[in-house]
Amino acid sequence: TFVMGFSDILMLGIWQEDITVGIYGTVVKVASVSTMFLVVANTLVSPKIAVFYKNGKLHELRQLVKYSTIFMVSIATVFLLIFEFFGIYILNVFGPEFVDGELTLMIYAIGQFFVLATGPVAVVLMMTGKEKFHRNTVLFSLLLNIILNYLLIPKYGPIGAAIATSISLTLKNIIAANHVKQRFFTNKHNSQNIQREF
């Protein structure tokens, strides 16, 4: 996760000028403001998820994940709309040259939307004994990000970097969300299998 946070900027610096990298770095920081809500939400729900899982309270766990996700979808939608419609004004605060990053911000914001909208899936995986699955999805996302950056940056510059990162983040979170859904929400027989884990 740490490496993925700067791999796109590092690779962009190989092919692009400093000013382009600077604008892209600002776009990343602006779009990533929304993730502070995910950090706060994860901090609040992770102990409860661990306790519910340990005590076999799967109904309570499902409810907590469900309502946390609904809340995060609402926050994610608000930020996506802000970035899509007012991104140019936000970037203009940093200087007129940063307005060139408007399209990059719009694309990058889509990836951040999925990071938020899938709710606390990473925490659910880590707190319910699926930390290896989470690790593998992060590694897959990192490798995909590096490959896509390598393919897209030389031709599309910062827009290519934003596309690469958005695709990587989106796939990682969709895979994680689908696993959580299959395990805790789709098949009621899974409850019996999970109970056997205790």
N, C-alpha and C positions, 0 to 999 in steps of 0.2 A: 504494500500500500504506500509506503514511504517512497520507494523508487518510482512508482507510477505517478506520484505527485510532481515529479520534476523531469520525467523521461521525455515528455513532449517538448518542454522548453529547451532541454539539453539538445535534443535532436534538431529542433528548429534552429538553434544557434549554429549548427554545422552548415546549413544551407542558406540561411537568411542573414540580413544585416542586423546590426545591434538595435536600431530603431524599431524594426519589425518584432524582434524578440521582446523588447521593452513594452511595446503595445500589447503583445500577446500575454505577457506576464501580468499586465494590469487587468486585462480581460479575465484571466483565470482567477485573480484575487477578487474581482468584483462578483463574478458568478459564484464563487465559492463561499461568499457571505451567507448564502442560504443554508449551507451545510452546518452552520453553528446550531441551528434548530435540531438537526439530527443528532449532533453531539449531546445536546442537553437532553433530548428525549431518550437516547440510549443510556445516558447516565442514570436517568430516573427509572427506566423500566427494567434494566438488566438485572438488578438484585431480585426484583419481584419475579421475573421470568425464571431465574435460577431456583428460587424458593418454590414456586408453583410446580416446576418440573420435578424437583427433588421429592416433593410431597405427593406427587401423582395427581395434582389438581389441574387436569388438562382442560377442563371447561373454563376455569379462571384464566389459564394461560391463553387459550384461544380468544377470550374476550379482551384481554389486555392487548394482544397483538392486533386484533381487529380494530379496536378504537384508537390505538396508537397510529395505525396505518391510515385510518380515516383522517385523523388530525394532520398527519404528515402530507397526505395528498392535498389537503386544503392549503397548507403552507406552501407546498411545491407549486401549486397552481397560481397562487398570488405572485410568487417570485418569477415564475415563467412569464406571466402577463406583464409584469413590470419590466423585465429585461427585453421582451419582444417589442413592447410599445414605447418604452422610455429609455431604452439602452443608449441611444445616441446622445440623449441629454446627460445621462450619468457619465458617459465617457468624456463628454465635452468639459466636464468639471476638471479633468486632469490636463486639458489642453486641446486645442483644435485638431492637432495631429492624431490624437487618440480616437477621433471619430471614425477613422479608417477601420477600426476594430469592431464596428457595429455588427456586421454579418457574422464575424467570428464569435462575438458574444451571444448572438441569437442561437448559433449552432451549439456552442458550449453549454448554454443554459438548458438545452434539451437533455443533455447527459446528466446535468445536475438535477433536473426535474425527476428523472428516474431513480437517482440516488435517494432522493427524499420520498418519492411517491411509493416506493416499495416498502417503506416503513422500516422497523427495526430487525430486518431479516438476518443481518450479520450477527447481531446480538443473540437472536433466537438460536441460530446454528451453534454459536460458541457456548451458550449457556445450557444447551440440551445434548451435549456429547457429540456434536457434528463439527467440531473445530477443524478436523482434517478436510472435510468437504469444503468448508469455508476457505481454508488455505489453498486448496486446489483451484477453486473458482477465482481467487485473487491471482494466483500464478498464471492461470489461463488468460485472465484479463490483461495482465502485465505483458505477456508474450504477444498477445493479439495487438495490444497498443503499440508495442515496439515495431512489429511487422507493418501495421497500417501506417504508422508515422514514417517509416522508411519508404513506403510506397507512395504516400500522398504528399508529404512535405516538399519534395523536390519539384513537383508539378504545381501544387496548389498553395504552398506556403502556410501561413497561419490558419487559413481556412481548412487545409488538409489536416493540420494538427488538431484542430477543434473537432473535425469529423472523426478522426481516429480515436480521440479520447472519449467522445460522446458514445461512439459505438461500443467501445470497450467497457465503459461504465454501465451502459444500458444492458448489455448482454450479461455482465457479471451479476447485476441485481435481479434481472429477470430469471436467470438460472437459480439463484438463491431463493427468490420468492416462490418459484414453482416448486422447489424442493420442500420448503416450509408448508406450502399449500397441500402438497401431496401427503406429507407426513402428519399434519395436524388437522386439516380441514376437509379433505376430499373423501377419504375412506374411513368410515367409523371403525372398521376392523383394525385400523392402525392403532387405535387406543389400547386394544388388548396387547398388541405387540410392544407398544411403548411401556405399558405396565410391567411387562416381563423384564424390562431393563433395570428395574429397581431391586 
